[in-house]
Amino acid sequence: MSEPLTTPGEGFHPHLHDPAGHPVAPLHTRLHHIRADALDGDTAQTGGMRRFAAVSGRTVGSEKLWMGQTHVAPSTSSSDHHHGESETAIYVVSGHPEFVFLDDSGSQPQEVRLRTAPGDYIFVPPFVPHREENPDPAEEAVVVIARSTQEAIVVNLPRLYALRPGEPEPPRG
């Protein structure tokens, strides 16, 4: 039998204190339940997709983690972008999104396209320019994203290119 859904604040025990006997800020003494219909669309965005924050500094007070969803409409491609110093893990919930980046390990940079299916994972290292595409003409692609920074860092780019550590970004234009 499944447990009933919780309500906000349920399971919070204000009578519990840290070992020194000082009250602990409620934010760090309880679990936070973010309902699917309460995701925050007021987060960093990239053209061609829509991000929704679930866990962030603003929504729950997280200090080292951002997590949320991204929706890419049918027959849509996002703008080229990277996520700064943040490591990004992506879990494909629905659709068949494609993740595109430039591999510059050979003599010439080559565009690489990772085609995914529900249940697949993608890891995006810090500062790696990429874009998401949804080639399906009918089905929206939905992914869950977790980042190693507490807010969604998004640096939109004028084009897709390979960025080497410490190298400045090319001029926009």
C-alpha positions as CSV (number, residue, x, y, z in Angstrom):
1,M,0.0,0.0,0.0
2,S,1.4,3.4,-0.9
3,E,1.9,6.1,1.7
4,P,-0.4,9.2,1.4
5,L,1.2,12.4,0.0
6,T,2.7,14.7,2.6
7,T,1.7,18.3,3.1
8,P,4.3,21.1,3.4
9,G,5.8,21.3,6.9
10,E,4.7,17.7,7.8
11,G,7.5,15.9,9.5
12,F,9.1,19.1,10.7
13,H,10.1,18.8,14.4
14,P,10.8,22.3,15.8
15,H,11.5,20.9,19.2
16,L,14.7,19.2,18.0
17,H,17.9,21.3,18.4
18,D,21.6,20.9,17.5
19,P,23.9,19.3,20.1
20,A,24.9,22.6,21.6
21,G,21.3,23.3,22.6
22,H,20.8,26.1,20.1
23,P,17.9,26.1,17.8
24,V,18.8,25.2,14.2
25,A,17.3,27.2,11.3
26,P,14.2,25.4,10.2
27,L,15.5,25.4,6.6
28,H,18.3,23.0,7.6
29,T,16.4,20.8,10.0
30,R,13.7,19.3,7.7
31,L,13.0,17.8,4.3
32,H,11.5,19.9,1.6
33,H,8.7,18.6,-0.6
34,I,8.5,20.3,-4.0
35,R,5.3,19.3,-5.8
36,A,5.4,18.9,-9.6
37,D,2.9,21.8,-9.9
38,A,5.1,24.1,-7.8
39,L,8.2,24.3,-10.0
40,D,9.7,27.7,-10.4
41,G,9.9,29.0,-14.0
42,D,11.8,32.2,-12.9
43,T,15.3,30.7,-13.5
44,A,18.0,31.1,-16.1
45,Q,16.8,30.4,-19.6
46,T,18.1,29.5,-23.0
47,G,16.1,30.1,-26.2
48,G,14.3,27.1,-27.6
49,M,13.7,25.4,-24.2
50,R,12.1,26.1,-20.8
51,R,13.7,25.4,-17.5
52,F,11.9,25.0,-14.2
53,A,13.7,25.0,-10.8
54,A,12.7,22.5,-8.1
55,V,15.7,22.6,-5.8
56,S,17.7,25.8,-5.6
57,G,19.0,28.4,-3.2
58,R,15.8,30.4,-3.7
59,T,13.3,27.6,-3.6
60,V,14.6,25.6,-0.6
61,G,17.8,27.3,0.5
62,S,20.2,24.8,-1.1
63,E,23.8,25.9,-1.0
64,K,25.5,23.5,-3.4
65,L,22.9,22.0,-5.6
66,W,20.4,23.0,-8.3
67,M,17.8,20.6,-9.7
68,G,14.9,21.0,-12.0
69,Q,13.3,20.1,-15.3
70,T,13.9,21.3,-18.9
71,H,11.2,21.0,-21.6
72,V,12.1,21.2,-25.3
73,A,9.1,21.6,-27.6
74,P,8.7,19.4,-30.7
75,S,11.0,20.2,-33.7
76,T,13.0,22.7,-31.6
77,S,16.6,23.4,-30.9
78,S,18.0,25.4,-28.0
79,S,20.5,28.1,-28.3
80,D,24.2,27.2,-27.9
81,H,25.2,27.6,-24.2
82,H,27.3,26.3,-21.3
83,H,26.8,26.2,-17.6
84,G,30.0,27.9,-16.3
85,E,31.7,26.1,-13.4
86,S,28.7,23.9,-12.8
87,E,28.8,20.1,-13.5
88,T,25.5,19.1,-15.0
89,A,23.8,15.6,-14.9
90,I,20.8,15.0,-17.1
91,Y,18.2,12.3,-16.9
92,V,15.9,11.8,-19.9
93,V,12.3,11.5,-18.7
94,S,10.4,11.5,-22.0
95,G,11.0,12.1,-25.7
96,H,14.3,11.6,-27.6
97,P,16.3,14.7,-27.1
98,E,19.7,15.1,-28.8
99,F,22.7,16.7,-27.1
100,V,25.2,18.4,-29.5
101,F,28.8,19.5,-28.8
102,L,32.1,20.0,-30.6
103,D,34.8,17.4,-30.0
104,D,38.2,19.0,-30.6
105,S,40.3,16.0,-29.7
106,G,41.2,15.4,-33.4
107,S,42.9,17.6,-36.0
108,Q,39.6,19.4,-36.7
109,P,36.7,20.0,-34.4
110,Q,33.8,17.7,-35.1
111,E,30.2,18.0,-34.2
112,V,29.0,15.1,-32.0
113,R,25.3,14.3,-31.6
114,L,24.2,12.2,-28.6
115,R,20.8,10.6,-29.4
116,T,19.0,9.6,-26.2
117,A,15.9,7.8,-25.0
118,P,13.9,7.8,-21.8
119,G,16.0,6.4,-18.9
120,D,19.3,7.6,-20.4
121,Y,21.7,9.9,-18.6
122,I,24.1,12.6,-19.9
123,F,27.0,14.3,-18.0
124,V,28.0,17.8,-19.1
125,P,31.4,19.0,-17.7
126,P,31.9,22.6,-16.6
127,F,32.3,25.2,-19.5
128,V,31.4,22.7,-22.3
129,P,29.4,24.5,-25.0
130,H,26.4,22.5,-26.2
131,R,22.8,22.6,-27.2
132,E,19.7,20.4,-26.8
133,E,17.6,19.5,-29.8
134,N,14.2,17.8,-30.1
135,P,13.8,16.4,-33.6
136,D,10.5,14.8,-32.9
137,P,7.7,16.7,-34.7
138,A,5.0,15.7,-32.2
139,E,6.5,14.8,-28.7
140,E,7.9,17.3,-26.2
141,A,11.2,16.2,-24.7
142,V,11.5,16.4,-20.8
143,V,14.7,16.0,-18.8
144,V,15.6,16.3,-15.2
145,I,18.7,18.3,-14.5
146,A,21.0,18.3,-11.4
147,R,23.8,20.9,-11.1
148,S,26.7,21.2,-8.7
149,T,25.9,24.9,-8.1
150,Q,22.9,26.1,-6.1
151,E,21.6,28.2,-9.0
152,A,21.2,27.5,-12.7
153,I,24.2,29.0,-14.4
154,V,23.5,29.6,-18.1
155,V,25.9,31.4,-20.5
156,N,24.2,31.7,-23.8
157,L,26.6,31.7,-26.8
158,P,26.6,33.1,-30.3
159,R,27.7,29.7,-31.7
160,L,28.9,26.2,-30.8
161,Y,32.6,26.0,-30.3
162,A,35.1,24.1,-28.2
163,L,36.3,26.0,-25.2
164,R,39.6,25.1,-23.6
165,P,40.1,25.6,-19.8
166,G,41.2,29.2,-19.1
167,E,40.5,30.3,-22.7
168,P,38.4,33.5,-23.0
169,E,35.1,33.2,-24.8
170,P,35.1,34.4,-28.4
171,P,33.6,37.8,-29.0
172,R,29.8,37.9,-29.5
173,G,28.5,39.1,-32.8
